[in-house]
Amino acid sequence: MARIATLLALDIALFAGASMVHGGLLPIGELHSRAAIAEGIIAVVLALGLVTALARPSLVRLTALAAQGLALLGTLVGAVMIAIGIGPQTSGDKMFHAVLVAVLVSGLRLAAGIRQR
C-alpha cells in the first residue's frame, strides 16, 4: 500500500507541475492552456484515486488501476497531439511525456500485482 500511495503522490506532483508550467504559473516551458487543463484534471483524478485508496484499502488495487489507467490514456492522447503537431513541440515536452508513460506503466504493473484481501 505504501509503495502505490507514494507512486500516486509522485504522479500527482508530475501532473500538477506540468499543469502549472503550461498554465504559466511556473516560469519554464511553453504556455498551452488546453494542456494545462488536461494535466490539471488528470492530477485531480489521481488525487481522488489516492484519497480513495487511503480511505478504503480494500479498493487500492482497483483505484490505482483506474486512476493510473485514465492518466496513461490522457498522456497518450497528449503524446499523439505532439506527434501530429498540435501543442507544445519542445524537446522537454517530448521527454516529459516519455517519463510520464514510464512512471504510469510502472504504477500500473505495481497495482496489477496487488492481491486483494
MDAnalysis code that builds the backbone (N, CA, C; Angstrom):
import MDAnalysis as mda
import numpy as np

u = mda.Universe.empty(351, n_residues=117, atom_resindex=np.repeat(np.arange(117), 3), trajectory=True)
u.add_TopologyAttr("name", ["N", "CA", "C"] * 117)
u.add_TopologyAttr("resid", np.arange(1, 118))
u.add_TopologyAttr("resname", ["MET", "ALA", "ARG", "ILE", "ALA", "THR", "LEU", "LEU", "ALA", "LEU", "ASP", "ILE", "ALA", "LEU", "PHE", "ALA", "GLY", "ALA", "SER", "MET", "VAL", "HIS", "GLY", "GLY", "LEU", "LEU", "PRO", "ILE", "GLY", "GLU", "LEU", "HIS", "SER", "ARG", "ALA", "ALA", "ILE", "ALA", "GLU", "GLY", "ILE", "ILE", "ALA", "VAL", "VAL", "LEU", "ALA", "LEU", "GLY", "LEU", "VAL", "THR", "ALA", "LEU", "ALA", "ARG", "PRO", "SER", "LEU", "VAL", "ARG", "LEU", "THR", "ALA", "LEU", "ALA", "ALA", "GLN", "GLY", "LEU", "ALA", "LEU", "LEU", "GLY", "THR", "LEU", "VAL", "GLY", "ALA", "VAL", "MET", "ILE", "ALA", "ILE", "GLY", "ILE", "GLY", "PRO", "GLN", "THR", "SER", "GLY", "ASP", "LYS", "MET", "PHE", "HIS", "ALA", "VAL", "LEU", "VAL", "ALA", "VAL", "LEU", "VAL", "SER", "GLY", "LEU", "ARG", "LEU", "ALA", "ALA", "GLY", "ILE", "ARG", "GLN", "ARG"])
u.atoms.positions = np.array([
    [0.820, -1.199, 0.000],
    [0.000, 0.000, 0.000],
    [0.858, 1.255, 0.000],
    [1.925, 1.255, 0.786],
    [2.776, 2.443, 0.887],
    [3.446, 2.758, -0.451],
    [3.874, 1.720, -1.165],
    [4.533, 1.953, -2.455],
    [3.580, 2.541, -3.478],
    [2.365, 2.034, -3.532],
    [1.409, 2.557, -4.507],
    [0.983, 3.969, -4.124],
    [0.836, 4.244, -2.826],
    [0.497, 5.598, -2.392],
    [1.605, 6.580, -2.754],
    [2.843, 6.163, -2.577],
    [3.981, 7.019, -2.933],
    [4.009, 7.277, -4.437],
    [3.756, 6.243, -5.216],
    [3.753, 6.390, -6.667],
    [2.601, 7.287, -7.124],
    [1.428, 7.138, -6.536],
    [0.310, 8.022, -6.871],
    [0.635, 9.468, -6.506],
    [1.283, 9.672, -5.376],
    [1.671, 11.031, -4.981],
    [2.672, 11.616, -5.983],
    [3.605, 10.796, -6.460],
    [4.543, 11.238, -7.488],
    [3.807, 11.601, -8.767],
    [2.868, 10.767, -9.166],
    [2.060, 11.044, -10.359],
    [1.345, 12.387, -10.225],
    [0.742, 12.607, -9.066],
    [0.020, 13.857, -8.818],
    [0.965, 15.041, -8.963],
    [2.136, 14.945, -8.346],
    [3.107, 16.042, -8.413],
    [3.542, 16.310, -9.852],
    [3.776, 15.259, -10.624],
    [4.189, 15.430, -12.015],
    [3.115, 16.130, -12.839],
    [1.874, 15.679, -12.715],
    [0.801, 16.285, -13.500],
    [0.461, 17.697, -13.021],
    [0.470, 17.910, -11.722],
    [0.212, 19.260, -11.204],
    [1.311, 20.216, -11.655],
    [2.549, 19.756, -11.603],
    [3.661, 20.586, -12.067],
    [3.546, 20.913, -13.545],
    [3.206, 19.920, -14.347],
    [3.038, 20.151, -15.787],
    [1.910, 21.143, -16.041],
    [0.834, 21.019, -15.284],
    [-0.282, 21.944, -15.430],
    [0.141, 23.377, -15.088],
    [0.935, 23.517, -14.041],
    [1.412, 24.848, -13.656],
    [2.361, 25.433, -14.702],
    [3.195, 24.587, -15.291],
    [4.093, 25.061, -16.348],
    [3.283, 25.527, -17.546],
    [2.386, 24.691, -18.035],
    [1.602, 25.043, -19.218],
    [0.603, 26.162, -18.948],
    [0.245, 26.350, -17.693],
    [-0.655, 27.440, -17.329],
    [0.066, 28.746, -17.044],
    [1.389, 28.725, -17.076],
    [2.163, 29.931, -16.859],
    [2.452, 30.254, -15.405],
    [2.145, 29.350, -14.493],
    [2.406, 29.596, -13.077],
    [3.860, 29.341, -12.704],
    [4.559, 28.553, -13.494],
    [5.989, 28.329, -13.305],
    [6.695, 28.900, -14.538],
    [7.778, 29.638, -14.336],
    [8.405, 30.377, -15.443],
    [9.298, 29.535, -16.347],
    [8.877, 28.333, -16.656],
    [9.637, 27.486, -17.578],
    [8.661, 26.897, -18.576],
    [9.169, 26.392, -19.650],
    [8.309, 25.704, -20.612],
    [7.443, 26.647, -21.426],
    [6.537, 26.041, -22.135],
    [5.693, 26.752, -23.081],
    [4.264, 26.829, -22.562],
    [3.626, 27.984, -22.748],
    [2.230, 28.135, -22.347],
    [1.336, 27.346, -23.299],
    [0.374, 26.639, -22.729],
    [-0.600, 25.909, -23.546],
    [-1.794, 25.607, -22.645],
    [-2.842, 26.408, -22.771],
    [-3.967, 26.315, -21.832],
    [-4.686, 24.965, -21.894],
    [-4.826, 24.396, -23.072],
    [-5.514, 23.097, -23.171],
    [-4.728, 22.000, -22.452],
    [-3.418, 22.023, -22.614],
    [-2.585, 21.036, -21.915],
    [-2.674, 21.267, -20.411],
    [-2.658, 22.526, -19.985],
    [-2.742, 22.842, -18.551],
    [-4.034, 22.309, -17.951],
    [-5.126, 22.478, -18.656],
    [-6.424, 21.991, -18.164],
    [-6.427, 20.467, -18.093],
    [-5.987, 19.808, -19.142],
    [-5.972, 18.339, -19.168],
    [-5.084, 17.789, -18.053],
    [-3.908, 18.369, -17.878],
    [-2.991, 17.892, -16.842],
    [-3.553, 18.147, -15.450],
    [-4.238, 19.269, -15.288],
    [-4.873, 19.561, -14.002],
    [-5.973, 18.559, -13.680],
    [-6.773, 18.228, -14.674],
    [-7.840, 17.240, -14.475],
    [-7.245, 15.878, -14.131],
    [-6.182, 15.500, -14.820],
    [-5.536, 14.219, -14.530],
    [-4.979, 14.212, -13.113],
    [-4.385, 15.326, -12.681],
    [-3.870, 15.417, -11.303],
    [-4.993, 15.230, -10.296],
    [-6.157, 15.806, -10.568],
    [-7.310, 15.663, -9.666],
    [-7.786, 14.210, -9.644],
    [-7.866, 13.568, -10.797],
    [-8.273, 12.154, -10.865],
    [-7.314, 11.293, -10.046],
    [-6.022, 11.543, -10.197],
    [-5.035, 10.790, -9.426],
    [-5.160, 11.074, -7.929],
    [-5.431, 12.326, -7.572],
    [-5.599, 12.676, -6.152],
    [-6.823, 11.977, -5.569],
    [-7.901, 11.939, -6.336],
    [-9.090, 11.206, -5.876],
    [-8.778, 9.722, -5.712],
    [-7.981, 9.185, -6.621],
    [-7.566, 7.795, -6.505],
    [-6.739, 7.552, -5.251],
    [-5.827, 8.464, -4.955],
    [-5.003, 8.326, -3.752],
    [-5.852, 8.419, -2.488],
    [-6.742, 9.390, -2.437],
    [-7.606, 9.547, -1.259],
    [-8.485, 8.306, -1.074],
    [-9.036, 7.802, -2.158],
    [-9.875, 6.610, -2.082],
    [-9.066, 5.406, -1.615],
    [-7.864, 5.256, -2.151],
    [-7.015, 4.129, -1.757],
    [-6.656, 4.195, -0.275],
    [-6.393, 5.399, 0.226],
    [-6.047, 5.547, 1.641],
    [-7.263, 5.336, 2.540],
    [-8.418, 5.801, 2.073],
    [-9.636, 5.673, 2.883],
    [-10.215, 4.265, 2.850],
    [-10.058, 3.600, 1.734],
    [-10.609, 2.253, 1.558],
    [-9.524, 1.316, 1.045],
    [-8.646, 0.852, 1.912],
    [-7.546, -0.013, 1.480],
    [-8.000, -1.242, 0.689],
    [-9.208, -1.675, 0.910],
    [-9.705, -2.835, 0.166],
    [-9.891, -2.519, -1.326],
    [-9.928, -1.234, -1.667],
    [-10.105, -0.828, -3.059],
    [-8.811, -0.336, -3.705],
    [-7.680, -0.507, -3.024],
    [-6.432, 0.085, -3.512],
    [-6.078, -0.405, -4.912],
    [-6.215, -1.685, -5.167],
    [-5.851, -2.218, -6.496],
    [-6.730, -1.615, -7.580],
    [-8.031, -1.679, -7.398],
    [-8.964, -1.139, -8.378],
    [-8.770, 0.358, -8.572],
    [-8.646, 1.069, -7.484],
    [-8.486, 2.512, -7.544],
    [-7.197, 2.904, -8.252],
    [-6.104, 2.250, -7.903],
    [-4.816, 2.566, -8.518],
    [-4.816, 2.238, -10.010],
    [-5.416, 1.111, -10.362],
    [-5.501, 0.749, -11.780],
    [-6.349, 1.753, -12.554],
    [-7.484, 2.129, -12.009],
    [-8.376, 3.051, -12.706],
    [-7.751, 4.439, -12.851],
    [-7.235, 4.986, -11.767],
    [-6.680, 6.342, -11.809],
    [-5.465, 6.411, -12.738],
    [-4.550, 5.453, -12.603],
    [-3.357, 5.478, -13.448],
    [-3.673, 5.108, -14.892],
    [-4.664, 4.245, -15.081],
    [-5.079, 3.913, -16.446],
    [-5.636, 5.134, -17.163],
    [-6.483, 5.904, -16.480],
    [-7.012, 7.132, -17.077],
    [-5.899, 8.136, -17.329],
    [-4.963, 8.237, -16.391],
    [-3.834, 9.146, -16.564],
    [-2.980, 8.725, -17.767],
    [-2.767, 7.431, -17.931],
    [-1.991, 6.943, -19.074],
    [-2.720, 7.244, -20.376],
    [-4.019, 7.036, -20.407],
    [-4.797, 7.347, -21.603],
    [-4.650, 8.824, -21.966],
    [-4.798, 9.700, -20.981],
    [-4.639, 11.135, -21.233],
    [-3.237, 11.488, -21.698],
    [-2.240, 10.843, -21.116],
    [-0.853, 11.092, -21.511],
    [-0.611, 10.643, -22.943],
    [-1.177, 9.512, -23.319],
    [-1.017, 9.029, -24.688],
    [-1.723, 9.944, -25.684],
    [-2.863, 10.494, -25.304],
    [-3.536, 11.479, -26.158],
    [-2.621, 12.690, -26.350],
    [-2.007, 13.146, -25.253],
    [-1.069, 14.264, -25.348],
    [0.113, 13.944, -26.246],
    [0.636, 12.739, -26.140],
    [1.770, 12.332, -26.976],
    [1.379, 12.300, -28.453],
    [0.176, 11.834, -28.737],
    [-0.304, 11.824, -30.120],
    [-0.456, 13.249, -30.632],
    [-0.969, 14.144, -29.786],
    [-1.111, 15.540, -30.195],
    [0.254, 16.140, -30.546],
    [1.249, 15.831, -29.732],
    [2.604, 16.313, -30.018],
    [3.084, 15.726, -31.350],
    [2.854, 14.437, -31.539],
    [3.327, 13.756, -32.747],
    [2.708, 14.323, -34.022],
    [1.445, 14.777, -33.937],
    [0.797, 15.312, -35.147],
    [0.928, 16.827, -35.256],
    [1.677, 17.422, -34.329],
    [1.971, 18.845, -34.447],
    [1.050, 19.781, -33.701],
    [0.223, 19.260, -32.812],
    [-0.678, 20.107, -32.020],
    [-0.082, 20.231, -30.624],
    [-0.001, 21.433, -30.131],
    [0.511, 21.644, -28.782],
    [1.997, 21.896, -28.764],
    [2.549, 21.993, -27.564],
    [3.978, 22.279, -27.422],
    [4.827, 21.221, -28.122],
    [5.850, 21.682, -28.814],
    [6.722, 20.779, -29.568],
    [8.150, 20.780, -29.032],
    [8.327, 21.202, -27.801],
    [9.678, 21.283, -27.251],
    [10.213, 19.895, -26.921],
    [11.522, 19.786, -26.896],
    [12.118, 18.504, -26.529],
    [11.781, 18.174, -25.075],
    [11.634, 19.210, -24.242],
    [11.242, 18.991, -22.849],
    [9.875, 18.343, -22.736],
    [8.919, 18.810, -23.532],
    [7.578, 18.213, -23.520],
    [7.618, 16.767, -23.990],
    [8.398, 16.507, -25.009],
    [8.504, 15.138, -25.524],
    [9.120, 14.207, -24.486],
    [10.199, 14.669, -23.858],
    [10.851, 13.849, -22.826],
    [9.928, 13.662, -21.626],
    [9.216, 14.732, -21.247],
    [8.327, 14.655, -20.096],
    [7.230, 13.626, -20.336],
    [6.664, 13.596, -21.545],
    [5.639, 12.599, -21.862],
    [6.217, 11.183, -21.779],
    [7.446, 11.009, -22.222],
    [8.078, 9.689, -22.132],
    [8.251, 9.277, -20.668],
    [8.652, 10.219, -19.829],
    [8.794, 9.936, -18.397],
    [7.439, 9.593, -17.791],
    [6.407, 10.363, -18.127],
    [5.069, 10.091, -17.607],
    [4.605, 8.695, -17.981],
    [4.794, 8.320, -19.232],
    [4.382, 6.980, -19.678],
    [5.127, 5.918, -18.866],
    [6.422, 6.085, -18.694],
    [7.202, 5.097, -17.945],
    [6.743, 4.996, -16.495],
    [6.506, 6.125, -15.852],
    [6.073, 6.126, -14.448],
    [4.678, 5.500, -14.327],
    [3.777, 5.855, -15.234],
    [2.411, 5.321, -15.169],
    [2.379, 3.819, -15.457],
    [3.150, 3.370, -16.418],
    [3.202, 1.924, -16.707],
    [3.767, 1.180, -15.504],
    [4.793, 1.744, -14.868],
    [5.348, 1.121, -13.661],
    [4.291, 1.040, -12.562],
    [3.522, 2.103, -12.413],
    [2.453, 2.116, -11.411],
    [1.360, 1.111, -11.710],
    [1.019, 0.990, -12.976],
    [0.005, 0.003, -13.356],
    [0.499, -1.420, -13.089],
    [1.762, -1.668, -13.378],
    [2.324, -3.002, -13.105],
    [2.326, -3.288, -11.607],
    [2.690, -2.276, -10.820],
    [2.692, -2.438, -9.363],
    [1.273, -2.696, -8.859],
    [0.318, -1.907, -9.342],
    [-1.072, -2.068, -8.893],
    [-1.633, -3.411, -9.328],
    [-1.295, -3.850, -10.515],
    [-1.796, -5.138, -11.009],
    [-1.313, -6.291, -10.146],
    [-0.160, -6.120, -9.519],
    [0.396, -7.175, -8.670],
    [-0.137, -7.196, -7.246],
    [-0.968, -6.220, -6.897],
    [-1.525, -6.167, -5.554],
    [-2.585, -7.242, -5.399],
    [-2.498, -8.000, -4.342],
    [-3.504, -9.024, -4.065],
    [-4.537, -8.443, -3.102],
    [-5.778, -8.497, -3.494],
    [-6.869, -8.009, -2.634],
    [-7.173, -9.031, -1.573],
    [-7.584, -8.564, -0.419],
    [-7.921, -9.461, 0.685],
    [-9.402, -9.630, 0.787],
])
